[in-house]
Amino acid sequence: QVRLVESGGGLVQAGGSLRLSCAASGSIFSMNVMGWYRQAPGKQRELVAYMSSLGGTNYADSVKGRFTISRDNAKNTVWLQMNSLKPEDTAVYYCRLFQNPYEYWGQGTQVTVSA
């Protein structure tokens, strides 16, 4: 069993910053990918950023230069530093762990950016 626990969401004004964290526990493989997705009301869930256990990263174009993903493999934890937030970043943010062939999702944390 794998459990993902997210924290760090909240309400912030446009231009502000938030830092999300996601801690994984349970049977975690050494090779995996951890990342963040988000889902705004009425929209499909979309990739925000992910980072492999080897350090490779990928970002959605909409967040490049503003968001930074990082992780600590020893702690099975991933963070998402979100700067220069915009109202369009408002969504529920979900942590995802992929370790072939399994994937796991966190419960989601709400991020609301006011204009």
PETAPE-V572477 format. One line per field, one symbol per residue. ss: DSSP state (A for helix, B for strand, O for the rest). phi: phi as a letter, one per 30 degrees, with the letter a starting at -180 (. if undefined). psi: psi as a letter, one per 30 degrees, with the letter a starting at -180 (. if undefined). A space follows every 10 residues. Layout:
ss=???
phi=???
psi=???
This chain:
ss=OBBBBBBOOB BBBOOOOBBB BBBBBBOOOO OOBBBBBBBO OOOOOBBBBB BBOOOOBBBO AAAOOOBBBB BBAAAOBBBB BBOOOOAAAO BBBBBBBBBO OBBBBOOOBB BBBBO
phi=.bbcbcajdl cbdejdbbbc bbccbjdcdd cabcabbbbc eibddbdcab bddcjdbbbd edceiccbcb abddchbbbb dcchdbeddd adccdbccbe ccbbbddjbd cbccd
psi=kkkkjllfla kllkfalljk lkkklbjkle jlkkaklljl kgllklkell klfffklkkk effkfekkkl ljeefhkklj kjlhkleffk lkkkkkkkjk gkkkklfkkk kkjk.
